[in-house]
Amino acid sequence: MIKTLPKIIISVAALFGMFINLHLIHTLSDHSAVSGVEELLSLRMYDWSQSVSKKSDLGGFVTFSILGAVIAAYVASKFEFNLEKALYSIIATAIISGFVLGGVQNAVVSHIGTSLVEKYPAAAKRAISTYYVQRLAWRDNGYKNVLIPEYSGDNIRTIESKLFSVNMFYLVEDPLFVTGDKTRGKDLMALYFNDAVDAQVKQQPWGLPKDNWIYEGFVREFDTAHYDLRRVNNTVVVPVVLATTIFSLILSILVFIGEVFGLAGGSWLKIRVYAVAGVAIALLVTPLFVQTHYHLTPAIQQFNCSYSYCNLAQPVIDWLFRFELGVVKLISFVT
């Protein structure tokens, strides 16, 4: 029991990490598809960006805490620490690596939006355009997804449709192609505001204060550099946080499987390498079995488009999208 206690503790920690990351992924996969940064409750423009930042912090801490605990357990086993010393080293290393390395990851991720605005204005402009296209396409009012018509009506609430909206900045070279020519050359903020008003009038005509009908006031309050940065973060950073959280989930699964197999005895390293390799292979082939309406070539051929902006992202991004879709669908099925 004494020798197996560190393994049991790490297994429980990995299991806890799995549940934490499942919850975070479920929330993050909804975030960008349904929320905005304009706090107008009457128009259903919600702001969840602060909670996303906290989720990024927690996900990074869990990832590197578990990784640190595994490394400390290996060192303790290698140098034959007694139980007390082994437990202290595992706990201390987990906490330190969680805070330090998790903090580094979160600093890098959170700095992406600022870097785009400061150093890559064209990418930042595309991120802001993507933000409005996400809102317009998700509302499914007057701006249908012409790239993938299946993402409309009831299907716009499916996991696949939500993830497409969340990852649109990385999947599509030109976001305006998603909504067609209706948005090209137009003031996207005005389109977004008018579409929100129109949708709300249809849903709850009695619940819209008269002040919110005045577009000039909306522009004064929300057309600022501060809100533009938040739109960039909402579009670019949220998908990265989602990706790192899925990485944290995978790491938790690998560690949990490795520790459970390790409890059966055998070489500390060998048994874990076999267990981790088996799970890793299963994860790598996941996209091969994930079907999606989003297809690289058919989407281009359908519109006979030869322009560069119709060039959907590289096949590796398509593979990652399928992988992410498979993970989130599995989470939805389990929960």
Secondary structure as UniProt FT lines:
FT   TURN            2..4
FT   HELIX           5..34
FT   HELIX           41..43
FT   HELIX           49..78
FT   TURN            79..80
FT   HELIX           83..119
FT   HELIX           121..139
FT   TURN            149..150
FT   HELIX           153..157
FT   HELIX           159..166
FT   HELIX           168..171
FT   HELIX           176..179
FT   HELIX           180..182
FT   TURN            184..185
FT   HELIX           188..203
FT   HELIX           205..207
FT   HELIX           210..213
FT   HELIX           215..222
FT   HELIX           225..232
FT   HELIX           233..237
FT   HELIX           238..262
FT   TURN            263..264
FT   HELIX           268..284
FT   HELIX           286..289
FT   HELIX           296..302
FT   TURN            303..304
FT   HELIX           308..310
FT   HELIX           315..334
//
